[in-house]
Amino acid sequence: MKLTREEIQSLLRLIADTKSDEADCDAMTRVLAKYGEQLVSGETGSDELDAAIQRHLKNCPECREEFDMLRAIVEEGKLGRS
């Protein structure tokens, strides 16, 4: 498998953006539902936690997809209660 120059640059950016204390996908899965509910309701958590979650979602397409689905479900539920 040969990587293109753009793919290599993208991987290097992801590596540079990764923090040693960053949450892994398992930890992220445990907090995504609550985080989505908070965003939809307008609540805010700790700035540090919000930044860590956003950083992980930016760099992890699988977690981002799961989060987007969870957020859509929460928003739909909120609209259904109106």
Backbone hydrogen bonds, N-H to C=O, Kabsch-Sander energy under -0.5 kcal/mol:
donor,donor_aa,acceptor,acceptor_aa,energy
3,L,1,M,-0.5
8,I,4,T,-2.2
9,Q,5,R,-2.4
10,S,6,E,-2.4
11,L,7,E,-2.4
12,L,8,I,-2.4
13,R,9,Q,-2.1
14,L,10,S,-2.2
15,I,11,L,-2.4
16,A,12,L,-2.4
17,D,13,R,-2.0
18,T,14,L,-0.9
18,T,15,I,-0.7
22,E,19,K,-1.7
28,M,24,D,-2.3
29,T,25,C,-2.6
30,R,26,D,-1.3
31,V,27,A,-0.8
31,V,28,M,-1.0
32,L,28,M,-1.7
33,A,29,T,-0.5
35,Y,31,V,-2.4
36,G,32,L,-2.7
37,E,33,A,-2.2
38,Q,34,K,-2.3
39,L,35,Y,-2.2
40,V,36,G,-2.4
41,S,37,E,-2.2
42,G,38,Q,-0.8
42,G,39,L,-0.6
43,E,38,Q,-1.6
50,D,46,S,-2.8
51,A,47,D,-2.4
52,A,48,E,-2.1
53,I,49,L,-2.6
54,Q,50,D,-2.7
55,R,51,A,-2.5
56,H,52,A,-2.2
57,L,53,I,-2.8
58,K,54,Q,-2.1
59,N,55,R,-1.4
60,C,56,H,-1.1
64,R,60,C,-2.4
65,E,61,P,-2.4
66,E,62,E,-2.1
67,F,63,C,-2.8
68,D,64,R,-2.6
69,M,65,E,-2.1
70,L,66,E,-2.6
71,R,67,F,-2.8
72,A,68,D,-2.0
73,I,69,M,-2.1
74,V,70,L,-2.5
75,E,71,R,-2.7
76,E,72,A,-2.4
77,G,73,I,-2.4
78,K,74,V,-2.1
79,L,75,E,-2.2
80,G,76,E,-2.2
81,R,77,G,-1.1
82,S,78,K,-0.5
82,S,79,L,-0.8
